[in-house]
Amino acid sequence: MKAAVHDIFGEPVDVLETREVETPKPAAGEVLVRTLLSPIHNHDLWTIRGNYGYKPPLPGAIGGSEAAGVIEAVGEGVDGTLIGQRIAIAGVHGTWADHFIAPAGGVLPLPPQISDEMGAQLIAMPFSAISLLEMLQAKEGDWIVQTAANGAVGRIMVILAKARGINLLNLVRRDDAAEDLRAAGIESVLSTADADWTKAARDIIGSGRVASAIDSVGGEISAALVDLLSVNGELVVFGTATGAPMPLNSGALIMKQVTVKGFWGSQVSADMDPALRVKLITELVQLAASGQMVLDTGGAYGLDDLKGAMTAALTPGRTGKVMLKP
């Protein structure tokens, strides 16, 4: 089968290559999935660079961690009626290939209302978003401030917060990104490129309680988020687009009794109660099937055009996940 393989860590556009490798066989409790579509996530790119929490064994690592596909074979102990089922899966390795192996207990059957494009990105980012929302202090009527609102998780958070009656202030770093969100019907959008954005933020929030702030950018904006938080609020660090240190004001942290904590979706998912996992996944499937949650795609590329796919995925301002399609 064809696969996107890297033998060393480095920039994906430089180290990934299309290669013929042996098609894997499912072991006990596993299924063999024929890939339909697989998204290119930021954490996939960080993994290939070697600076993510998980490092695949080298050489011969296959990229990708989420996909929509069709089960073609099952291992020992797995119900054979799963064969032919269209499914979604995340948190696996090697989905940038014609076929990949997945644990039978982790696959999510896709109803016909959910397209391949939706199914391929239904779990990783949406589940991170809904898991994050579930753990936040913010409740109905409260405010959440989020950076990187034009990213995958940011756009999904807009949908989830609205469904739960939570107010959301959406921050982006570019004026054109703000205009794109407003054009998509998203409210309370500000560009931090504007010198007076913090004043505008306070005008929007008014007397509301800012219970939570989500930062996916890092650097100076983290301090501004703390300033916007109400007493006993929380700053949750979800990512760092800039990689810059967070110069937090100790006075503001003390006087407001602000909590600062990180969020790593993989660890949160691993520690989650199975009943809660089912509840949150069910909520996502219902939102997707009803059309309330729409996930855009940024184009599909074949496994023979890895450089084009990686370049597209790293292009600023893109909307939707870039996909690999065997």
C-alpha positions in Angstrom: 0.0 0.0 0.0 1.0 3.7 -0.3 1.9 5.6 2.8 3.3 9.0 3.9 6.5 7.9 5.6 9.3 9.7 7.4 12.6 8.2 8.6 13.9 11.2 10.6 12.3 14.1 12.4 12.1 17.4 10.6 9.9 19.8 8.6 7.1 17.7 7.1 7.6 19.1 3.7 11.2 18.0 3.7 11.1 14.6 5.5 7.9 13.0 4.3 7.9 10.8 1.2 5.4 8.6 -0.5 6.5 5.0 -0.2 5.1 1.5 -0.8 4.9 -0.4 2.4 3.3 -3.7 3.5 -0.4 -3.5 4.3 -0.8 -4.2 8.0 -2.9 -7.1 9.4 -5.2 -6.6 12.4 -4.3 -8.4 15.6 -6.7 -9.5 18.3 -9.1 -6.7 19.1 -8.1 -4.6 16.1 -9.6 -3.7 12.7 -8.1 -2.9 9.3 -9.5 0.3 7.9 -9.4 1.5 4.3 -8.8 5.2 4.5 -11.3 7.5 2.8 -9.9 10.9 4.1 -7.4 11.8 6.8 -6.9 15.4 8.0 -3.6 17.2 8.6 -3.6 18.5 12.1 -1.1 20.7 13.7 -0.2 18.0 16.2 0.5 15.7 13.3 3.1 18.2 12.0 4.6 18.6 15.5 4.9 14.8 15.7 6.8 14.7 12.5 9.1 17.4 13.7 9.7 15.4 16.8 8.5 18.1 19.3 5.2 16.7 20.3 4.3 14.6 23.4 4.3 11.4 21.4 7.4 10.4 19.3 6.8 7.5 16.8 9.6 5.0 16.4 11.9 5.6 13.5 12.7 4.8 10.7 9.5 4.1 8.8 7.0 6.2 10.8 3.7 6.8 9.0 2.0 10.2 9.7 -1.6 10.9 10.6 -3.8 10.3 13.6 -7.4 10.7 12.5 -9.5 9.4 9.5 -12.8 8.4 8.1 -12.6 5.0 6.5 -14.3 1.6 5.9 -13.5 -1.5 7.9 -12.1 -4.2 5.6 -10.9 -6.9 8.0 -11.1 -7.7 11.7 -8.8 -9.4 14.1 -9.5 -12.2 16.5 -12.4 -11.6 18.9 -13.9 -8.8 16.8 -17.4 -8.9 15.5 -17.2 -9.7 11.7 -20.4 -7.7 11.0 -18.2 -4.6 11.4 -16.7 -5.3 7.9 -18.0 -2.8 5.4 -18.9 -0.3 8.2 -18.0 3.3 7.5 -16.3 4.7 10.6 -14.4 7.6 12.2 -11.4 7.2 14.5 -8.9 9.5 16.1 -6.0 9.0 18.5 -4.4 6.3 16.3 -1.2 6.4 14.3 -0.5 5.9 10.6 -3.7 7.2 9.0 -1.9 8.8 6.1 -1.9 5.6 4.1 -4.2 3.4 2.0 -4.9 1.3 5.1 -4.3 1.6 8.9 -4.9 -0.4 12.0 -7.4 0.8 14.7 -8.7 -0.6 18.0 -12.1 -2.1 17.4 -13.4 -0.5 20.6 -12.4 3.0 19.4 -14.2 3.2 16.1 -17.3 5.4 15.7 -19.9 4.2 13.1 -20.9 7.1 10.9 -24.6 7.7 10.1 -25.4 8.5 6.5 -26.1 12.1 7.3 -22.5 12.7 8.1 -20.2 13.1 5.0 -16.7 11.6 4.7 -15.4 15.2 5.0 -17.2 15.7 8.3 -16.5 12.2 9.6 -12.7 12.5 8.9 -12.4 15.4 11.4 -15.3 14.7 13.7 -13.4 13.5 16.7 -9.9 15.0 17.3 -10.6 18.7 17.2 -14.3 18.7 18.1 -13.7 16.2 20.9 -10.9 18.4 22.2 -13.2 21.4 22.0 -16.1 19.8 23.8 -13.8 18.2 26.4 -12.3 21.6 27.0 -15.7 23.3 27.3 -16.8 20.5 29.7 -13.9 21.2 32.1 -14.1 25.0 32.1 -15.7 26.9 34.9 -17.9 28.9 32.5 -21.6 28.1 32.8 -24.7 29.3 31.1 -24.7 33.1 30.9 -20.9 33.4 31.6 -18.3 34.6 29.1 -15.4 32.8 27.7 -12.6 34.6 25.8 -10.8 32.6 23.2 -7.8 33.3 21.0 -7.2 31.7 17.6 -11.0 31.8 17.1 -10.5 31.2 13.4 -8.8 27.9 14.0 -10.6 24.5 13.9 -11.1 24.3 17.7 -12.1 28.0 17.8 -14.8 27.6 15.2 -16.1 24.5 16.9 -16.2 26.3 20.2 -18.5 28.9 18.7 -21.0 26.2 18.0 -20.7 24.4 21.3 -20.8 27.5 23.4 -24.0 28.7 21.7 -25.6 25.3 22.2 -24.9 25.6 25.9 -25.9 29.2 26.3 -22.4 30.5 27.0 -21.2 33.8 25.7 -18.0 33.8 23.6 -15.6 36.6 22.8 -13.6 35.6 19.7 -10.1 36.9 19.2 -7.9 36.6 16.1 -4.6 38.2 15.2 -5.5 39.7 11.8 -8.1 42.1 10.5 -8.9 39.9 7.5 -9.4 36.9 9.8 -11.9 38.9 11.8 -13.8 39.9 8.7 -13.9 36.2 7.6 -15.5 35.2 10.9 -18.0 38.0 10.8 -18.9 37.1 7.2 -19.6 33.6 8.5 -22.1 35.0 10.9 -20.0 34.7 14.0 -20.5 37.4 16.6 -18.3 39.2 19.1 -15.2 39.1 17.0 -12.2 41.3 17.6 -8.7 41.5 15.9 -5.9 42.0 18.4 -4.1 43.9 15.7 -6.3 46.9 16.6 -4.6 49.0 19.2 -7.8 49.5 21.3 -9.0 45.9 21.1 -9.0 45.5 24.9 -11.4 48.4 25.3 -13.6 47.0 22.6 -13.6 43.7 24.5 -14.7 45.3 27.7 -17.5 47.1 25.8 -18.8 43.8 24.4 -18.6 42.0 27.7 -20.1 44.8 29.8 -21.0 43.7 33.3 -20.8 40.0 32.4 -18.6 37.5 34.2 -15.6 36.4 32.3 -15.1 33.0 33.9 -12.6 31.4 31.5 -10.0 32.4 28.9 -8.5 30.0 26.4 -5.1 30.8 24.9 -3.8 29.1 21.8 -1.3 31.9 20.9 1.0 32.6 23.8 3.2 35.7 24.3 1.8 39.1 25.3 -1.8 38.3 24.7 -1.8 36.0 27.7 -1.4 38.9 30.1 -4.3 40.7 28.4 -6.5 37.7 28.9 -5.7 37.7 32.6 -6.7 41.4 32.8 -10.1 40.5 31.1 -10.8 37.7 33.5 -13.2 38.2 36.5 -12.2 37.3 40.1 -11.6 33.6 40.5 -11.4 33.2 36.7 -9.2 30.7 34.9 -6.7 30.9 32.0 -6.4 27.6 30.2 -3.4 27.2 27.8 -4.5 25.1 24.9 -1.7 25.8 22.4 1.1 28.2 21.5 1.0 29.5 17.9 3.9 31.9 18.6 5.9 29.8 21.0 6.6 32.9 22.9 6.8 33.0 26.8 3.7 34.2 28.7 4.6 37.4 30.7 1.8 37.1 33.3 1.4 39.9 35.9 1.8 38.5 39.3 -0.4 41.3 40.8 -3.3 40.5 38.6 -3.0 36.7 39.3 -2.9 37.3 43.0 -5.7 39.9 43.4 -8.1 38.1 41.0 -7.0 34.7 42.4 -6.7 33.5 38.8 -6.0 29.8 38.1 -3.6 29.0 35.2 -3.5 25.5 33.8 -2.7 23.6 30.7 -4.9 21.4 28.5 -3.6 18.4 26.5 -6.4 16.7 24.7 -4.7 13.3 24.6 -4.2 13.1 28.3 -7.7 14.5 29.1 -9.2 11.9 26.8 -7.1 9.1 28.4 -8.2 10.1 31.9 -11.9 10.7 31.0 -14.7 8.5 32.5 -16.0 6.3 29.7 -19.6 7.3 30.4 -18.7 11.0 30.0 -16.8 10.2 26.7 -19.9 8.5 25.3 -22.1 11.5 26.4 -19.8 14.0 24.7 -19.3 12.0 21.5 -23.1 11.5 21.3 -23.5 15.3 21.6 -21.1 15.9 18.7 -22.7 13.3 16.4 -26.1 14.8 17.1 -24.8 18.3 16.3 -23.1 17.1 13.1 -26.1 15.0 11.9 -28.5 17.8 12.5 -26.4 20.3 10.5 -25.8 22.5 13.6 -22.0 21.8 13.4 -20.4 22.2 10.0 -16.7 21.5 9.6 -15.0 23.0 6.5 -12.3 21.4 4.5 -9.3 23.1 2.9 -9.0 20.8 0.0 -7.9 17.2 -0.5 -4.5 16.0 -1.8 -3.4 12.5 -2.9 -0.6 10.6 -1.2 1.6 11.4 -4.2 1.4 15.1 -3.5 2.6 15.3 0.0 4.6 18.5 -0.5 1.5 20.2 -1.9 -0.6 19.0 1.0 1.9 20.0 3.7 2.4 23.4 2.1 -1.4 24.0 2.0 -1.7 22.9 5.6 0.9 25.4 6.7 -0.5 28.3 4.7 -1.8 31.1 7.0 -5.4 32.1 6.7 -6.6 28.8 5.3 -10.2 27.8 6.2 -10.9 24.2 7.0 -8.6 21.1 7.4 -6.5 20.1 4.5 -7.1 16.4 3.8 -5.1 13.5 2.4 -7.1 11.2 0.2 -5.6 7.8 -0.9 
